[in-house]
Amino acid sequence: MNKDRKLIIAGNWKMNKTVAEALDLVRGLKIELANVKEVDIVVCPPYTALADVSRAVLDSNLRLGTQNMSEHNVGAFTGEIASVMLKEFSVRYVILGHSERRQYQKESDALIAKKAAAVHAASLKPIVCVGETLTEREGGQTEKVLATQVSGSLAGLSKDQMAETIVAYEPVWAIGTGKTATTAQAQETHAFIRRQIAKLFDETVARRVRIQYGGSVKPSNARELMSQLDVDGALVGGAALEARSFSDIIKSSI
Ligand code: PGA
């Protein structure tokens, strides 16, 4: 594939996998993906499996991410996890503002922007999720919603930080539903997001930013999605829970 941005494919394990199950999955991935160099591969286990998965991926091409992080550095924030704690486990990426957190934890664009700043301050890379609901798409609101999410969740980042930020476009109606955006819908929406980034930052930054697609990505649709000009990888939920399907997604995209 002839794109100057390296593909990045991340597995969002959500609230799945005990430590034993997580290690089992990583064992399988290490075997299946040992020779893959063309793609940045990231696994995002739950916090409870972080220490063990961190040790297990040390000698591999798998990089570690988490599914959230506090915007604060330390202190009285019950239940929260700070960047310094993640760095102890060699975490490199942090998913922020996933639609499930926007919905269930009521995370706002402003909060996500604070978290993104904290992630960069710790020299980690955020994967910032945006996406419209079915009602919003059907109501012709997709671009308006995405423009608001993009400008709000990325507010305050420097150009250098933005260039190192990964954006994940995840139409909410495609997450865990088996419905995928068509390749044309994905390309069109990714191009729109890139244009917004160009407006907010500049063209050079926009050309460098990697935009992942997420929402029912599976081995059968991954290649076509990632062959689109502005689709630079995938954020995978359900299909990332098994070594075979996640590896097949990665191999099919090369
Ligand atoms: P899915 O989830 O692949 O199961 O649709 C994607 C996500 O929520 O990141």
Residues whose N, C-alpha, C, O or C-beta is under 5 A from the ligand:
A	BS01	PGA	N12 A174 I175 G176 T177 G214 G215 S216 V217 L235 V236 G237 G238 A239
